[in-house]
Amino acid sequence: MREIGKPHPRLPLNAPGQEDDPARFLAWLGEAIPMVEHLGIREMTRDGERLIWTLDLTPNLNDKGTGFGGALAAQTTLLGWCWTTLWLRRHSLARDVVVAEASQRFLAPVTGHYRLECEPEVENGPERLAEQLAQKGRGRISLVQRLWCGEKLCLEARGDYAALGGS
């Protein structure tokens, strides 16, 4: 059980340019953030600069039998945090990541299992983040998350994530 105020140990960094094993990262994430084991994440994959979660709806149901907005908003925020953390790890940077700003726009009810996709808001976002880190030792990136239930877009979110100074 996690202790309040005590940081969870980080995963050791991989070799530069090497991706984290998705199952290992999700296992660590579940230990670091206890609510993760209750989100229904079935799989995490990467497609270029896009990070994708496949999720079960059942643990995220509301009283109407559709997706609970609060859970979905938390998932979009956490997925952005994961995108930023994994990007940093791929570049051999152990940094704290925080969400600086987040917003969601709910477009349709989530009525079945779904996928969340996260990618940079602008194509050169990762390059700008790398430049900021090199120049200032910290940086910020804007990410977009989209929730798809089949082929129906149900939620669009965006967030600004800060990589704080560190090792």
Order of alpha helices (4+ residues) and beta strands (2+ residues): alpha-beta-beta-alpha-beta-beta-alpha-beta-beta
